[in-house]
C-alpha cells in the first residue's frame, strides 16, 4: 500500500485538486485510491500533527483519535493508494513531519511506501498570485507585500521531506500548462497518483479568481479599513467574492518589484533545478497602460463594498 502526501505548495491549485478528490471519492475508491474522510477532516488531522502535546493525548482532539478514523476507513476499503492533501503540511516544522511519520507507522502499518507531491510555479507569476490572495484576505497591504515580495523558502519547505523520506520519494511538478498532463493540473495530479486518463465529469471550478488592477486597488484600501481580524462569520467569503467580481485590466506588480522577486528567488530556483531538474522561468509581466483608479474613487468604492458586505451580512444574520 502506498501513501501519497500532497503538501501544496500555496497557490498551486491545491483547493481545486481537493474539490475534485472530495467530489469523486466513490469513483476513486473503485479505482483503488482512497481519499480518507474529507478535505476538512484531513486539515484537522494535520493540525493535530503540528503540536507535540496532541500526539500524547487520548480521546477527543487527539492525534490518535484522528488517525483512528483514517485507519478504520483504510481497513474497510483496502486501497492500493491513500492520498492525503493539505497545504499546512508544507508549513510543518521538521519535528511535526517526524510526528507525522511516527503516526503513519503506528496507525497505518499496511503502508509500505510514502511519497510526497508538491507543485511549484514561475516566481513572478507565483508572487503575483500570493499578493492577490493576501489582499483578498486582508492580511497584508500592497506596499507591505511589495517591500518583501518573495515570502517563500523552497529549500526549507521541501527539504524537511527530502531529509525524512529521501529525494527519490519527493515528486516536484511545474505548474505550467506546457509541463502538465493535458495542460491541466487536475489531470496531472490524477496521473501522478496512478490514474492517468481518469475521466472527470464536468470541468473543475475555478475557485480563486484573480484580481484585476482595480480590484487590487480596492482590496488594498479594504484591508486598511477592515483587516482580516475584523472579518467575522461569512464576511471573509463575501469580501473575497465581491473583490474578485471587480472588472478592470490585469493586475501586475511594478517592474522594480518583479526584479526583486527574481533576485530573492534565485536560491530557490537553483535548489529545485539542482534537486529535481525543474527550471523555473524568469519571465516578467508587462504592466498595463491603464494607470488605475484615482485615489478618491478607490476609497469611495472600497467603502461602498464594505457597506454592501455589512448589509448582506445583516440580512443573513451572520
C-alpha positions as CSV (number, residue, x, y, z in Angstrom):
1,X,0.0,0.0,0.0
2,X,1.3,3.4,-0.9
3,X,0.6,6.7,0.8
4,X,0.9,10.0,-1.1
5,X,1.2,13.2,0.8
6,X,0.1,16.2,-1.3
7,X,1.7,19.1,0.6
8,X,0.8,22.0,-1.7
9,X,2.6,24.5,-2.1
10,X,0.5,27.7,-1.6
11,X,-1.3,29.0,-4.7
12,X,-0.7,25.9,-6.8
13,X,-4.4,24.9,-7.4
14,X,-4.5,22.8,-4.2
15,X,-8.1,23.8,-3.4
16,X,-9.2,22.8,-6.9
17,X,-7.5,19.4,-6.6
18,X,-9.1,18.9,-3.2
19,X,-12.6,19.7,-4.5
20,X,-12.1,17.1,-7.2
21,X,-10.9,14.5,-4.7
22,X,-13.9,15.2,-2.4
23,X,-16.4,15.0,-5.3
24,X,-15.0,11.9,-6.9
25,X,-14.3,9.9,-3.8
26,X,-16.6,6.9,-4.6
27,X,-15.2,6.6,-8.2
28,X,-11.7,6.9,-6.9
29,X,-12.3,4.1,-4.4
30,X,-13.4,1.8,-7.3
31,X,-10.0,2.5,-8.9
32,X,-8.1,1.6,-5.7
33,X,-7.5,5.1,-4.5
34,X,-8.7,6.3,-1.1
35,X,-9.1,10.0,-0.1
36,X,-9.8,9.4,3.6
37,X,-12.5,11.4,5.2
38,X,-12.9,14.8,3.6
39,X,-10.6,17.8,2.9
40,X,-11.8,19.4,6.1
41,X,-11.1,16.3,8.3
42,X,-7.7,16.0,6.7
43,X,-6.9,19.6,7.6
44,X,-8.0,18.8,11.2
45,X,-5.7,15.8,11.2
46,X,-2.7,17.8,10.0
47,X,-3.4,20.5,12.6
48,X,-3.1,17.8,15.3
49,X,0.2,16.8,13.9
50,X,1.6,20.3,14.4
51,X,1.8,20.2,18.1
52,X,3.7,17.6,20.3
53,X,1.0,17.7,23.0
54,X,-1.7,16.3,20.7
55,X,0.5,13.2,20.0
56,X,0.4,12.2,23.6
57,X,-3.3,13.0,24.2
58,X,-6.1,10.5,24.0
59,X,-9.7,11.0,23.3
60,X,-11.4,14.0,21.6
61,X,-9.0,16.4,20.0
62,X,-6.0,14.0,19.9
63,X,-3.9,12.9,17.0
64,X,-4.7,9.3,17.8
65,X,-8.5,10.0,17.5
66,X,-8.0,11.5,14.0
67,X,-5.6,8.7,12.9
68,X,-8.0,6.0,14.1
69,X,-10.7,7.3,11.8
70,X,-8.3,7.1,8.8
71,X,-7.1,3.7,9.9
72,X,-10.7,2.4,10.1
73,X,-11.5,3.6,6.6
74,X,-8.3,2.1,5.2
75,X,-9.2,-1.3,6.8
76,X,-12.7,-1.2,5.2
77,X,-11.6,-0.1,1.7
78,X,-8.2,-1.8,1.5
79,X,-7.0,0.6,-1.3
80,X,-3.8,0.4,-3.3
81,X,-3.1,4.1,-2.6
82,X,-4.1,6.6,0.1
83,X,-4.0,10.3,-0.7
84,X,-3.7,13.0,2.0
85,X,-3.8,16.6,0.8
86,X,-3.3,19.7,2.9
87,X,-1.2,22.8,2.3
88,X,-0.5,23.0,6.1
89,X,1.9,20.1,5.6
90,X,4.3,22.3,3.8
91,X,4.4,24.6,6.8
92,X,5.2,21.8,9.3
93,X,8.3,22.0,11.3
94,X,10.8,19.1,10.9
95,X,9.5,17.9,14.3
96,X,6.0,17.8,13.1
97,X,7.0,15.9,9.9
98,X,8.7,13.4,12.2
99,X,5.5,13.1,14.3
100,X,3.5,12.5,11.1
101,X,5.9,9.8,10.2
102,X,5.5,8.1,13.6
103,X,1.7,8.4,13.4
104,X,1.7,6.8,9.9
105,X,3.8,3.9,11.1
106,X,1.7,3.3,14.2
107,X,-1.8,3.6,12.7
108,X,-1.2,2.6,9.1
109,X,1.1,-0.5,9.2
110,X,-0.2,-1.5,5.8
111,X,1.6,1.4,4.2
112,X,4.9,0.2,2.6
113,X,5.8,3.4,0.8
114,X,5.3,7.1,1.4
115,X,5.6,9.5,-1.4
116,X,5.5,13.3,-1.3
117,X,4.0,15.5,-4.1
118,X,4.3,19.3,-4.5
119,X,3.7,21.8,-7.3
120,X,5.8,24.9,-8.0
121,X,5.2,28.0,-10.2
122,X,7.4,30.5,-12.0
123,X,8.4,33.2,-9.5
124,X,6.8,36.4,-10.8
125,X,3.5,34.7,-11.6
126,X,3.6,32.9,-8.2
127,X,4.4,36.0,-6.1
128,X,1.6,38.0,-8.0
129,X,-0.9,35.3,-7.1
130,X,0.3,35.3,-3.4
131,X,-0.1,39.0,-3.3
132,X,-3.6,38.8,-4.6
133,X,-4.5,36.1,-2.0
134,X,-3.2,38.3,0.8
135,X,-5.1,41.4,-0.5
136,X,-8.3,39.4,-0.7
137,X,-7.9,38.1,2.8
138,X,-6.9,41.4,4.2
139,X,-3.7,40.1,5.8
140,X,-1.2,42.4,4.0
141,X,-1.3,45.8,2.5
142,X,0.1,46.2,-1.1
143,X,3.0,48.3,-0.1
144,X,4.0,45.8,2.6
145,X,4.0,42.9,0.1
146,X,5.9,44.9,-2.5
147,X,8.6,45.6,0.1
148,X,9.1,41.8,0.7
149,X,7.6,40.1,-2.4
150,X,9.1,36.6,-2.1
151,X,7.8,35.1,1.1
152,X,8.7,31.5,0.1
153,X,11.7,29.4,1.1
154,X,11.5,26.3,-1.1
155,X,14.6,24.6,0.4
156,X,13.3,25.0,3.9
157,X,9.7,23.9,2.9
158,X,10.7,20.9,0.8
159,X,14.0,20.0,2.4
160,X,12.4,18.5,5.6
161,X,10.5,16.0,3.4
162,X,13.7,15.2,1.5
163,X,15.5,14.7,4.8
164,X,12.8,12.5,6.2
165,X,11.8,10.3,3.1
166,X,14.7,10.8,0.7
167,X,14.9,12.7,-2.6
168,X,13.5,9.9,-4.7
169,X,10.3,9.9,-2.7
170,X,9.6,13.6,-3.4
171,X,7.9,14.5,-6.7
172,X,8.0,18.1,-7.8
173,X,5.7,19.2,-10.6
174,X,5.9,22.5,-12.5
175,X,2.5,24.3,-12.6
176,X,2.7,25.5,-16.1
177,X,0.4,24.3,-18.9
178,X,3.3,23.0,-21.1
179,X,4.6,21.0,-18.2
180,X,1.3,19.4,-17.1
181,X,-0.5,16.4,-18.4
182,X,-3.1,17.7,-20.9
183,X,-2.2,21.2,-19.7
184,X,-4.4,20.6,-16.6
185,X,-3.3,20.4,-13.0
186,X,-6.2,18.1,-12.2
187,X,-5.2,15.6,-15.0
188,X,-1.6,15.9,-13.9
189,X,-2.4,15.2,-10.3
190,X,-4.5,12.2,-11.2
191,X,-1.7,10.8,-13.4
192,X,0.8,11.3,-10.6
193,X,-1.4,9.3,-8.1
194,X,-1.7,6.5,-10.6
195,X,-4.9,7.4,-12.5
196,X,-3.8,8.6,-16.0
197,X,-6.7,9.3,-18.3
198,X,-9.2,9.2,-15.4
199,X,-12.4,10.7,-16.7
200,X,-13.7,13.7,-14.7
201,X,-17.4,14.6,-15.2
202,X,-17.5,18.3,-16.0
203,X,-14.8,20.9,-15.7
204,X,-13.3,21.7,-12.3
205,X,-14.4,25.1,-10.9
206,X,-12.0,28.0,-10.7
207,X,-12.3,28.6,-7.0
208,X,-10.0,31.6,-6.6
209,X,-10.2,34.0,-9.4
210,X,-7.6,36.6,-10.0
211,X,-8.0,40.3,-9.0
212,X,-7.9,43.0,-11.6
213,X,-5.8,46.1,-11.2
214,X,-8.9,48.0,-9.9
215,X,-9.8,45.0,-7.7
216,X,-6.3,45.1,-6.1
217,X,-6.5,48.8,-5.5
218,X,-9.9,48.5,-3.8
219,X,-8.8,45.4,-1.9
220,X,-5.8,47.3,-0.5
221,X,-8.0,50.0,1.0
222,X,-10.5,47.5,2.3
223,X,-7.5,45.7,4.0
224,X,-6.7,49.0,5.7
225,X,-10.3,49.7,6.8
226,X,-11.3,46.1,7.6
227,X,-8.3,43.9,8.2
228,X,-8.7,40.1,8.4
229,X,-9.3,40.0,12.1
230,X,-12.5,42.0,11.7
231,X,-14.0,39.8,9.0
232,X,-16.0,37.5,11.2
233,X,-18.6,34.9,10.2
234,X,-19.3,34.7,6.5
235,X,-17.9,38.1,5.8
236,X,-14.5,36.8,4.8
237,X,-16.0,34.9,1.9
238,X,-18.2,37.8,0.9
239,X,-15.2,40.2,0.7
240,X,-13.3,37.7,-1.4
241,X,-16.1,37.1,-3.8
242,X,-17.0,40.8,-4.3
243,X,-13.4,41.8,-4.8
244,X,-13.0,39.1,-7.4
245,X,-16.0,40.5,-9.3
246,X,-14.5,43.9,-9.8
247,X,-13.6,44.5,-13.5
248,X,-10.6,46.2,-15.0
249,X,-7.2,45.5,-16.5
250,X,-4.9,42.7,-15.4
251,X,-3.2,43.2,-12.1
252,X,0.6,43.3,-12.5
253,X,3.3,44.1,-9.9
254,X,5.6,47.0,-10.8
255,X,8.7,46.1,-12.8
256,X,11.0,47.0,-9.9
257,X,9.1,44.7,-7.6
258,X,9.3,41.9,-10.2
259,X,13.1,42.4,-10.3
260,X,13.2,42.0,-6.5
261,X,11.2,38.8,-6.8
262,X,13.7,37.3,-9.3
263,X,16.6,38.3,-7.2
264,X,15.1,36.9,-4.0
265,X,14.0,33.7,-5.6
266,X,17.4,32.9,-7.2
267,X,18.4,30.4,-4.4
268,X,15.0,28.7,-4.7
269,X,15.3,28.4,-8.5
270,X,18.8,26.9,-8.1
271,X,17.5,24.5,-5.4
272,X,14.7,23.0,-7.4
273,X,16.8,22.8,-10.6
274,X,19.6,21.0,-8.8
275,X,17.4,18.6,-6.9
276,X,14.6,17.8,-9.4
277,X,15.7,19.4,-12.7
278,X,12.8,21.8,-12.7
279,X,13.6,25.1,-14.4
280,X,11.5,27.9,-13.0
281,X,11.4,30.7,-15.6
282,X,12.4,34.3,-15.0
283,X,9.9,35.9,-17.3
284,X,8.4,39.2,-16.2
285,X,4.9,40.6,-16.8
286,X,4.2,43.7,-18.8
287,X,2.4,46.4,-16.8
288,X,-0.9,47.6,-18.3
289,X,-1.2,51.0,-19.9
290,X,-4.1,51.8,-17.6
291,X,-2.9,53.9,-14.6
292,X,-5.6,52.6,-12.4
293,X,-8.4,54.3,-10.5
294,X,-7.8,57.7,-8.8
295,X,-7.3,57.6,-5.0
296,X,-10.6,59.2,-4.2
297,X,-12.5,56.8,-6.4
298,X,-10.8,53.8,-4.8
299,X,-11.7,54.9,-1.3
300,X,-15.3,55.6,-2.3
301,X,-15.7,52.2,-3.9
302,X,-13.9,50.4,-1.0
303,X,-16.3,52.0,1.5
304,X,-19.3,51.1,-0.7
305,X,-18.1,47.5,-0.9
306,X,-17.7,47.4,2.9
307,X,-21.2,48.8,3.4
308,X,-22.6,46.2,1.0
309,X,-20.9,43.3,2.8
310,X,-22.4,44.6,6.1
311,X,-25.8,44.9,4.5
312,X,-25.7,41.3,3.2
313,X,-24.3,40.0,6.5
314,X,-27.1,41.6,8.4
315,X,-29.7,40.2,6.0
316,X,-28.3,36.7,6.5
317,X,-27.8,37.1,10.3
318,X,-24.1,36.5,10.2
